[in-house]
Amino acid sequence: MDLLHSVLMGFGVVLQPMNLLFCFIGVLIGTLVGVLPGLGPTAAMSLLLPTTFHMSPISAIIMLAGIYYGAMYGGSTTSILVNIPGEAASVITCIDGYQMARKGRAGPALGISAFGSFIAGTFSIIGLILVAPPLAEMALKFGPPEYFSLVLLGLTILTFLSSGPMYKALLMAGVGLFLSTIGLDNLTGSSRFTFDIVALTDGVGLVPVVMGVFGIAEVLSNLELEIKQEVFTKKVTHLLPTLQDWIESKWAIVRGSIIGFFIGILPGGSSTLASFVSYAVEKRCSKTPEKFGTGMIAGVAGPESANNAASGGAFIPLLTLGIPTGPVLAILLGAMMIHGVQVGPMLIHSNQDFFWGVVTSMYVGNAMLLVLNLPLIGLWVQVLRVPYSILFPLILLFCLVGSYSLNNNTGDMFVMIIFGIIGYLMRKYKYDAPPLVLAFVLCPIMEQSLRRSLLISNGSPFIFLQRPISAGTIILVIFLLVFPFIPRLKKKREKIALEDKD
Amino acid sequence: MRRHDLISGSILFLIGLFILFYAPQFGLGSLSVPGPGFMPFLSGLVICIFSVITFLKAALSKPAEVEKIWAGIKFRRLIFVILMIVVYTLLLKKLGFIICTFFLILMLLHYTGSRTWFVSILYGGLSAILSYLLFEVWLKAQLPKGIFGF
């Protein structure tokens, strides 16, 4: 009963008043960010990262993680009530959720998404508790070649799943790799591509880049649109789903949880993707698929469960291997490193308090979210009435202050603004941001493991094919890269490659 | 996207080419002992290869109607907002957080959000004070004080 002991220890950590408080602040901000269109969890977490510098590492990560899964709850509120997704993972909820609201069933729609999210959250946390320790055990045997292949696989899957053509995603990954090499070389200490600019000697920071590409760029592109936020329902009643609602959505929740969990573990498998897949599955499983789009409760319950389960599953590679699977997890990894937490397979042993504290905090956070999202729904409806013209100056201000307080200098602010403009142009010219950000984060691991592997093998690249795990991974990478060039298979990829902005 | 891909593909190709020429200066090393320039070189290679593919795919595709990605954009608004945040960044250390924030919110609300002067000044003042309390007092973020000392 070692596991039970660990879990109880984790609860002991979370239930300390300070951690409880930061967990609450995290899920509160998460819900807020989820509710507000035009600000996603990625930007919110990066701009709040500097505020955690004075906290203990555990409190900091508990809070930041809370923002992430909290946003999954909040996003559905906007989708259902306003027909605008609060963030990318709730895009699909608009379809049936808004129709339900139009029929006066906003209450049950909101209710089932909160309950579904909670059930899925619980499921994915139990999955995380069961899967993480053995996986970390296995990962202890990984050497540089395994790490290199895994990181390469992660990047390839992300480009494979990204919207638009795969070559454009790979192009962005190349740019991310390059940006990451600016600054000092980790192995030799010599500087690269700094052009004698002082601000560049430490390299380009992850946080300014992410804030620019996801925060500033989002604001700049929203300036063109007049976001009209008309809240459909004035008063939301009957939040508790009826027995009939439960019967109609119980399997959707179960399927959504399982799909979401496994997609979440995949590198590049985002919450957004999980919600899309879940919706497609529900439509296929339904006896009345033609009714989807007219306010089917299963079309709300499935995707909302899936996106929450995915956010739990995504913690597995992060906490066991130290490999983030998307931009949000990359920020969490960055935060852990700033706080001096040693990431990788040793984490679960060397820093038990941290590991189990963060894992169990997600359960506590999910319970808090259920309370925040059901009885307090009226509050969030009020938040939705704040017009974007008042909101966007504040988002800009938060980004500016956030980037300044990273190192107390204005250099990071300029980097952020420049990447804001680059991110804006990328949106215009249809290039995906996630491959760039993930490649940027993974490059140091990739470079070090590549160079170390080649040192070990004395320059033979075949080292990646001589070790079973690494060889299997490389074969998968090659398959994924060749896949889109086979015309028959290309169409299939286009079917699963979906819009994914966050 | 045809024309836009031709443009973006060419620009990225030039960037990739620049990296390929510049990276060897930092020492490529050999396969058995890769140097600091090795990874940048690889990234330059990736950029070049896929920008060429982007360019060729666009060049070989049927010329369709040009998608007007720049239509309906309020350039003035866009440039004004970028200008404001750049000016804010430039003046932050000289004038201090409170004054800069007040004017930033004021200008953005009045000119971009088309609020009245009264509302803009009110919100500008409120956001300056509240964000100061939040970041400086509560989160101890050491914001710049500027020449006036606040």
Interface residues (C-beta under 8 A of the other chain):
Chain A: P50 T51 H54 P165 Y167 K168 L170 L171 A173 G174 V175 L177 F178 T181 D185 L187 T188 S190 R192 F193 I216 V219 L220 L223 E224 P387 S389 I390 F392 P393 L394 L396 L397 L400 V401 Y404 S405 N408 T410 M413 F414 I417 G420 I421 K428 Y429 K430 Y431 C443 M446 E447 L450 R451 L454 L455 S457 N458 G459 S460 P461
Chain B: M1 H4 D5 I7 S8 L12 I15 G16 I19 Y22 A23 F26 G27 S30 L31 S32 V33 P34 G35 P36 G37 F38 M39 P40 L42 S43 G44 L45 V46 I47 F50 S51 I53 T54 K57 I69 W70 G72 I73 K74 R77 L78 V81 I82 I85 V86 Y88 T89 L90 L92 K93 F97 T101 L104 I105 L108 L109 T112 G113 S114 R115 Y123 S127 S131 F135 L139 K140 A141 Q142 L143 P144
